[in-house]
Amino acid sequence: MAAPHAENVAFAGPAGEVPPGGWAQGPVHQPIEPDRFTRFVLRLHERAPRWAVPLAALGCVGTGVAYALISDPTHSDPDARPTCLLKLTTGLDCPGCGGTRALWYVLHGDLPAAARHHFLFVFSLPFLAYLFVSWAGNQAFGWRLPELRISSKVIGGFLAAWLAFSVLRNLPWAPFTSLYV
């Protein structure tokens, strides 16, 4: 019994000929014509200056920093909007809870208070800042800063530590209650 629509699949060898027996190395793929939106985005990407993407990323980071500075999350009401959906529905701290307050304290030079709110966020900030500066400098100006090589084991260890931190900060016994934010 033949597969449905088998006649629509063309099989050919490396030179395009069908070998004896009718089976070939693999299917012949026709290139897909991009749609209008994809062509538009590709044209924008080709015409954009080298510094446009790093500038856009810096604008996003700057917006987050401005929000943290303007909102002063250290003095806001715990029920003020926007709030963490996980904490609102379950009462548990999410893996990112305390990050905005930690950023606020970092921006004001109070590293112990920042670490109290989200130690792993404060720990990762210098690495993230260096990675961003080296990427943006390379993209915008062609700088070749020394590469920060982080192995997959180190990344996995960091994610495991973040998961453990996220679980431990929600345990209702001392000394874990000191991690509540």
TAZI-V460911 format. One line per field, one symbol per residue. phi: phi as a letter, one per 30 degrees, with the letter a starting at -180 (. if undefined). burial: b if it has 16 or more other C-alpha atoms within 10 Angstrom, else e. A space follows every 10 residues. Layout:
BEGIN
phi: ???
burial: ???
END
This chain:
BEGIN
phi: .dddidddcc cbddcjdcde jicbdldccd dcdddddddd dddddddddd dddddddddd ddddddeddd dhddcddecd ddbddddddc icddecejdd dddedddcic dddddddaed ddddeddddd eddddddddd bidcdeddcc dddddddddd dddddddddc ddcddddddd b
burial: eeeeeeeeee bbeeeeeeee eeebeeeeee eeeeeeeeee eeeeeeeeeb eeebeeeeee eeeeeeebbe eebeeeeeee eeeeeeeeee ebbbbebbbb bbbbbbeeee beebbbbbbb bbeeeeeeee bebbbbbbbe eeeeeeeeee eeeeeeeeee ebeebbebbb eeeeeeeebb e
END
